[in-house]
Amino acid sequence: MAGNIYNEVSSLKLGKHKKDKNAKKTNEISPFSRSSASETASSASLTSTTGVSSSTTNTNEQWPPSLNQFVNECYQRSNSLSESEKVQFNEQIQQILLKALDEGKLWENNWQLQKLPVFEGVRLPVELECNTKINVEPIPSSTKMLPSKNKKSNKRTNDLLSDFKSDERKKQRMARFSDSLTPEPVGKKALSIDRKGEPIKGTCQDLEKNYLRLTSEPEPSRVRPQKVLEKSLEYVLNKYLKEGAPYSYLNNQFKSIRQDLTVQHIKNELTLKVYESHARIAIENNDLGEFNQCQSQLKYLYYIHKQKQAGIDNEKFNENDLEFTFYRILYMLMMGNYPEIFKIRYEIYSKRDFENYGKKNELKIFNCIEKSFDLQNFQVLGDYHNFFKIYKEFRSIDLNLGFHLIKNFLINKERIKALNIISKTYRKISISFLIDELAFRTSENHDEEDIFDFFKRHNLIQFAKDNDFDCASARGIKN
């Protein structure tokens, strides 16, 4: 592509490297490489939050990189919270880190999927995400586990955390740090002091821009205004739909657009469209982590969008809100988060009147939501027969992404569980029965997995003999 419109994404480089002590500090860093400035900032945030110093230990060994990222993103998101919510935020981030310290699970916990209830808009106990085994970082052999109990930890955590929960004090510290390195030009105030927390007004005109994780307040010249972001969204979607651009490129561009919206405090129809588009494409590309980030933010965006709509019944979902509620239920089903599903169910049935909806599509989506509740009931009861019966009904729904989520992230686990129950009940069973009972592919359904491929992947093919499955011999196999 001609010109400087397309910014090529830098590649990921692994391995140790020596830090350049003379390297200049920048306002932004790439997500694909970790600079010493970002390590220092992450270490400072974690030290202030937990009250445990890492001065004697290498930062990368003391804290998991995903924990550094989690803390930084939480503090960035907390800027948009109300005063009462900020109080909850400070309590919850303190609780989650102390919990990880006390239980010795700093490296075991999945910080990429970790949530704080204050950002979800619900009242939940603060719990670790140790049950999810996606991208859990190994503990370096040189890392010494912190003591499970530290009597001074609570006091020091409270003292240091109170210092970090003030946005203004953080900006002043950055300004003093910058002043100590580089003299400020005459007649020009420091950006962090001059703006005083007001939204940035971007001036960048690039349609494509790499996503760079922020370590300080961004320059307006590197942020795109709303009109440019609207064109950028259309441009990026066109490259995906018509030119088949890879997901890595698309994900990078969407995160960059979302960042520009965030730093400018833009929360409108464009913001909704960006997060909705990114979430749908993340589902198509089996990126559950990115989808979860988008759907969590969409829940908040739908809420504030309803508050702005005068004269409209705020108790009702709109079509897109219903769609992503459906996806959220399926995601919680995959994670086994039944309490959250029960809360969604209560919210829907106690406050919404879907019988009075006039739009046909909204009723269709609501029917899908009801079926997803049925999936949960049958999953909890271990009723695999009715579970797969509902699954077959999802094949014909208009929301293909819902079926995609179930087929790619839920159905395989349920088939293993069902086959385990069947093997304990029968000595031998017909493979044709399993094909129908567990909703495998038939000659009419080409979008389903073949049962023999399933057997091969789970080391069970040797038990499929003469059109029968030897249940008795397969009982001892672990999957």
N, C-alpha and C positions, 0 to 999 in steps of 0.2 A: 504494500500500500504506500502510495506516495505521500511525502510530507511527514509532519511530526504528529499527525492525529493519532496514530496507533502507537501506543507505548508497549513495547514487548515486555512480557512478564519474565522476571529473572528466575533462573532455575534454582532448585533446592540443593544446597551443598552440605554434606554431612561430614562429621569428623572434627577433631579438635583443631584450634587455630590460635596463634599467638595474637594477643590484643595489641593494637598500636596505641601506645601511650600518647602520641602526638596527634591522633586523629581528632578532627573537629567534631564538635557535638552538633547534631542536627535536630530540627523540630519533628521530623518524621523518620520512621525506619521501616524497612520492608518486613513483611511477615515471614519472609523466607530466610532471613538472616538476623541474628541477635547481636546488637551492638552493646558495647560496654555501658553506654548511657541507659539503655533500656534495662539492663541487668541491675544497675544501681537503683533505678527507679522502682523496679519490682521488689528488690531486696528491701528498700526503704519502706515500701507500702506494707510488706509482710511483717517486717520487724516491728513497725508501728502497730500493726493489728494484733499480732500474737504476743508481743513483748519478749520475743526470743531473739537475741542478737546472733548474726551470722558472721561476725568479724573474724572469727577464727576458722571459718569453713568456707570453701569455695561456694559461691552463690548457686551455681548450677547443680552442685551436689546437695546443698542444704535444702533447697526448695525445688519441687518439680516444675519444669517450665510451664506446664498447663495450669499450675496453681498461681504462678506469677501472672499469667494471662487472665485467669479468673478474677483475681483481686483488682487488677488494673481496669478491666471492663466493668466490674461492679461499681468502682468509684466513678467511672465515666458516666454510667447510666444513672447514678444517684443524683446527678446534677438536675435531672428533670423531675425529681420527686418533690412533693410538698414538704413543709417543715415537719409535720407529724410523721410522714412516711420516712423522712431522713432519720428520725429517732429510731424507728423500727429497723431501718437498714443497718445502722450502727450496731444495734443489739444483735441482729441476726448474723452479720458477717463476723462479729466477735464470737458468737456461739458456734458457728460452723467450723471456724479455724481452731478454737479451743477443743471442740469435740474431736476433730481430726488429730490434734496433738495428744489429747488424753487417751484416745483409743489406739494411737500409733498407726494411723492410716493416712498419713500425709501422701505417701506414694501409692497406696492401694486405691484411694478414692478416685473416682472418675470426674475430675474437675471440669472436663469439657461439657458434661451433661449436668453439672451441679446447678441447683436452683436456689434462689432465695425467695421465700414466700412474698416478700414485699413487692417484687417485680412481677409476680403472677397475679396480684390482686386478690389473693385468698389468704385465709388464716390457717396456716398449717404449721406443725412442729418442724423445726429445722433439723433435717436428716441428711446424712451423707449418701452419696450415690455409689456405694460400694457394690451394689448388686449388678450393675451394668459393667460388662467386660470389654467395652469398645475402647481401643487405643489406651489401655492402662499402661502407664510408663513403668519400666522396670526400675528397681531400686539399685543405684550404683553400689558396687561392693565396698567402696571407700566411705559410704555414707553411714554415720552412726545414728541410730534411732534416738530421737529425743525422749526424755523421760516421760512416762505416761502421766505423771502427776507433778505439777510444779506449783508450790504454794505461793510463790511470788508472781506467778503468771497473770492471775486475774487483776491484781492491782496495777501492774505495769501495763497490761493491755488496756485498761481503762484510761490510764494517764496518757499513753501515746495515741490511742484511738481518738480521744477527744481533740488532740492536736490536728489529726488528719481529717476530721469530719468537717472542718471549715474550709470551704473552697477558696475563700479570700486569702487565708493564711498560706495555703499551698502556692497560690499565684505570687504572693509576696516573697516567699522563699525562692521560687524560681527566678524572680526578678533580681533578687539580691545575688543569687548564684551567677546569673548572666552578667550582672554589673561587675562582679569580681573578676570576670574573665575578659570582657570586652567593654571599653568605654562606650557610653551611649552617645549617639550623635547629638550635636547641639540642636535644640529646638524640636526634638522628636522624643515623645514619651514612649516608654516600653509598652508593647502591645497588650500584655496581660494586665497592666494597670490602667491603661487608657480605656479599654473596653468595659471593664468592671462586670464581666459575666454576661453582657448583652450578646444576642445572636450575631454570628459573623455574617457579613454580606459578601458572598463570593463574587469574583470577577473573572474566573477562569473560563475559557471558551472551548476547551477540548471536549470532544465527544467521547473519547476513550481516555481513561486515566487509571493507572494502577492503584490498587488498594494498598495503603501504607498505614501501619498501626501508629497512632498518635502517641507521642510522649509529652507533648505540651500543646498549647493552643496553636491551631494551624494559621497560616498566613492566608488572607482573603484571595491572594493571587493564585492559590492552589485549590481553591474551593469553587465549584460551579454553581451559579445561581439557578433558580427553579426553571426558567425558560430553557436553559442549556440542558438541565437534567431531564426535562421532558423529551427533548430531541435525542439525548443520549440513550434513554430507555427505549425509545422507538428504534434507534439504530442498532442497539445490542440485541433486541428481540428479533429484528430482521436478520441479523447475522446468524442467529440460532435457528430460526424457522426456515429460512430460505437458503442459507449457505452452509448450514450444518456445523457451525463453530463448536469446538470442543467444550465440555462442561467446565474444565479448569479455567479457560478464558472467561466464560460466562459468569462463573461464580466470582472470579476476581473483579469483574466489572460491576456486578450487582452490589458487592460489598462496598465498593468505592462510591457508588451512587447512594447507598444507604448512609454511608459515613457523611457525605456532603449534606444530605437531608438532616442528619442528626445535629451537626455543628451549627446549622442555621435555624434549628428549632422548627423545621417545616413538618407539620402534621396535618395533612389534608388529603384530598383525593389522590394526588400523585403519590404520596407516601403509601397509602393503602395499595395502590396498583403495583408499586415497586415490590412491596413485601409479599403480596399475593402471587405475583409472577415468579419471584424468586423461590417461594415455597413450592409452587407447582413444579417448577423445573427441578428443584432439589429432589422431589419425590420421584420424578421420571428417571433421575440419575442415581437413585438409591442413596442419597446423602441425608441420612436421618438427623445428623447433628445440625446441619444448616437449616433443615426444615423445622426442627424444634425451635431454633432461635427465631425464625420468622413467625411461626405460629404463636409463640409466646408474646411477641411484640404486636401481632395482629389483634390478639385479645384485648390489649390495652388500647390500640388505635380504634377498634370498633366502638369501644366504650366512650371515648372522648368524641368520636364522630357523632354518636347519638346525642350527646349532650349539646352539641352545636346546632342540631336540627330542630328548630322551633316548630311547634305544632305537629310533631310526629310522635307517635306512641313509642316511647323508649323501651317499652317492655318487649317489643317484637324484634326478632332477628331480621336482617335483610338476607337476600339470597346468598351473597358471598360469606356473610357471617355464619349462616347455617352450614355452608359447605365446609368451612374450616373448623367448625365445631365437630362435624362428622370426622374429619381427619384427626382432630385432637383426641377424640374418643378412641380411634383405632391405634393411635400412637401410645396412649395410656394403656391400652389393652396389650400391646407388645411389651411394654415395660412392667406390666403387672401392677400398675398403679390403680387399684380398685377404688380406694378412697376418693381420688380425683374424679373418677367416672361417676361415682355416686353423687358427688357434688354437682356435676354437670346435669345428671338426671334430675336431681331435685330442682335445680334452677330452671330447667326446661319445663317440667310438668307442673311446677307450682306457680310460675310467673308468666308463662306464655300460653296463648290461646291459638293453637294452630288451626283449629276448625274454622276460624274466621279469616284465614288467609285467602286472598283472592288469586294469587299467582300459582299457577300449576307447578312450576319448577320448584317453588319453595316447599310445596306439599311432597313432591318426589324426594327432595333431600331429607325432609323430616322422616319419611318412611325409611330411608337408609339409616338415619340415626336410630330409629326404633329397632331395626335389624341388628345394628351394632350393639345395642343394649342386650339383645337376645344372645349374641355371640358371647358376651361377657357372662351371662347367666349359665350358658351351657359349658363354658370353659371352667367356671368355678365348680360346677357340679360334676365335671368329667363326663358329660353326656356327648360323646364324640359323634353319635349318630345324628342328633339334631344340629350339632355344630356344623357338620359338613353339609347338612341339608340347607342351612341358611347360607353357607358359603357358595353353594351352587346357584342360589338365587342372586347372589352378587355378580355373577358372570354377565347378567343381562342389564345391569344398572347403567344409567347414563354417566355416572361419575366414575370414569375408568381409573382415575388415580386412586380412588378408594379400594377398588379391586386390586390394583397394583400393589398397594401397601399390604393388603392381607396376603396376597399370593407370594410376595417376596420376603416378608418379614414375620409372618405369623403362622401360615399354614404348615410349613415344614415341621415346626416344633409340635404342633397339634397332631400331625400324622405319626410322629415318633411316640407321643404319649398314647394315642389310640392303639397303635400296633403293640405297644407294651401291654395294654389292658387285654387286647385280643389274644396275645400269646400266652397270657396267664390263664385264659379261659378255655382255649382250644388246643388240641394236639396238632391238628392239621386243618388248613382252611383253603378254600379255592381262591386262586389269584384273581379270577374274574369278580368274585365277591368283594375283594379288597379294592379293586379298581373302582367299583361303584360306591362302596361304603366310604372310602377315603377320598373320593372326588378326584381320581387320577384321570389322565387323558384317555378319551375314547376316540373312535374314528370321526365323531361329530365335533369334538372339542380339541382343536389343534393348539390352543393356547395353554394347555395344561402339560405338566411334566409327565413323562412316561414312568410307570411304576418300576420298570427294570432299571432305569437310570437312578431312581430313588434307592433301590436295593444296592446298587453298586457304590453309590456315594456313602452309604452307611454300613458297608461291609456285611451286607445281608444276602447278596446274590447267590451264595452257595446253598441257601435254604429254600430257594425257588426251584422246585423239581416237578416235572410232569404236570404243569399247570396248577400245582398246589404249593402252598407255603408251609414249611415245617415249623410250626409254632413251638413245639416242645424243644427242638434243638436250638432255637433262636433265643430262648429265654435268658441265657446267661450273657448275651452280647450287650455291651455298653456302648451308647452313642453320645 
